[in-house]
Amino acid sequence: MSNFDKEHIWHPYTSMANPLPVFEVESAEGVYINLKDGTRLIDGMSSWWAVIHGYNNKELNKAAKLQIDKMSHVMFGGLTHEPAIELAKKLIDITPSNLQKVFYSDSGSVAVEVAVKMAVQYWQSKQKPSKNKLLTVKSGYHGDTFKAMSVCDPTNGMHHIFTGSMPVNYFAEQPKLRFNEQWNDNDILSLKEILETEHNNIAAVIIEPIVQGAGGMWFYSVEYLNELRVLCNEYNILLIFDEIATGFGRTGELFATNHTNIQPDIMCLGKAITGGYMSFAATLTTNNVANVISDGEAGVFMHGPTFMGNPLACAVANKSIEILLSYDWKLRIKQIETQLYNELIDLKNNSNINDVRVLGAIGVVEMKEPVNMAILQQKFVDLGVWIRPFGKLIYLMPQYIIKPYELSKLTMAIKEVV
Ligand SMILES: *Cc1c(COP(=O)(O)O)cnc(C)c1O
């Protein structure tokens, strides 16, 4: 491979002076990533939660081609179009019933910025401008733009590097009780204490429901969220669910919210929304939040990205949701979950391994020590799989179309390298 990439192109969270190796991809189809040197890799990452129906999916390709022959993009200021309308109908239909207003943007981080701006503008409109900070829990991940970064885990996110440039928010302890573990009020005590003293300064709680993704791949208790809703009501705080990673079936429910019996005031969607075809996101909220913002000083919601409502992305998103709802996705995720569990669980006895956990189509092997990413990555490629660990975590989030023998290749590769 040419050195051009190495010398000129930044990759995610990578040193430009001393970059980790990258593998050049020629094409991808179904669950296979084809490298330029002819190696075929089974994809265990869904390209970061996004690709759920396979690469180079015939139906998604067709939806994109049909739309591109009509128009790839028009501005959304003063104009609208069928793909955006259809998508909003679908999103309103499948998300919690109180969410009735849709704001489109171009990436997950921006969807988070939009959610936060909604919350801040809401309280500004209610003549409570001091309610402008966020409360979240440790080990979260919400994106890389400044406001989103400010609610990512302060240690993982190296907040000290950005002191002075970054808004300061409130951090409660990470929920410790596991998904399905017996509830105990102590789990939410730290968050409750912050609310008690600081609620006049807090616009919203932002949290990834059930699954903390890039901040630690942790699955926590449903009851935490039920209690959180009660506290937010009690202290007049909006509740933002960041479902950018968990949305569209990944955790075994269509949205992680559906594990609970509550509804958030604002919800962020991204990643799998276009089946992993292109960058696109949406922020949904209630009639109440939208009305209060519109009644405020500005009279409008102060946001409007250039590529807002991009028709091409909307058309592919529509098709992706259609495909997902066209088969028994819930059973499929259950099958993946069962297989991941059966094939990974005995790793718990391995002395290098701290924990093994599985929820929906997510399997996590937590090592006792951080892994050497460069070495492991090469080993996985040698074994014909694409698995990208970080920190102490080796994890799988396969595409929903993966076949049992392909999934076994992924779990066997993990067993082999640990
Ligand atoms: C990936 C992610 C984001 C950021 O999305 P981008 O499209 O990368 O900007 C935000 N929140 C969560 C939970 C995510 O997993």
The ligand as an SDF file (V2000), in Angstrom:
LIG
                    3D

 15 15  0  0  0  0  0  0  0  0999 V2000
  -21.3390    7.1370   17.7870 C   0  0  0  0  0  0  0  0  0  0  0  0
  -22.1300    7.8080   18.8190 C   0  0  0  0  0  0  0  0  0  0  0  0
  -22.3460    9.2020   18.7950 C   0  0  0  0  0  0  0  0  0  0  0  0
  -21.7060   10.1080   17.7690 C   0  0  0  0  0  0  0  0  0  0  0  0
  -22.1250    9.8280   16.4770 O   0  0  0  0  0  0  0  0  0  0  0  0
  -21.2240   10.3100   15.2360 P   0  0  0  0  0  0  0  0  0  0  0  0
  -22.0530    9.9570   14.0370 O   0  0  0  0  0  0  0  0  0  0  0  0
  -19.9480    9.5580   15.3190 O   0  0  0  0  0  0  0  0  0  0  0  0
  -21.0250   11.7830   15.3740 O   0  0  0  0  0  0  0  0  0  0  0  0
  -23.1330    9.7520   19.7840 C   0  0  0  0  0  0  0  0  0  0  0  0
  -23.6960    8.9890   20.7330 N   0  0  0  0  0  0  0  0  0  0  0  0
  -23.5330    7.6500   20.7870 C   0  0  0  0  0  0  0  0  0  0  0  0
  -24.2000    6.8550   21.8520 C   0  0  0  0  0  0  0  0  0  0  0  0
  -22.7350    7.0140   19.8410 C   0  0  0  0  0  0  0  0  0  0  0  0
  -22.5360    5.6920   19.9110 O   0  0  0  0  0  0  0  0  0  0  0  0
  1  2  1  0
  2  3  1  0
  2 14  2  0
  3  4  1  0
  3 10  2  0
  4  5  1  0
  5  6  1  0
  6  7  2  0
  6  8  1  0
  6  9  1  0
 10 11  1  0
 11 12  2  0
 12 13  1  0
 12 14  1  0
 14 15  1  0
M  END
$$$$
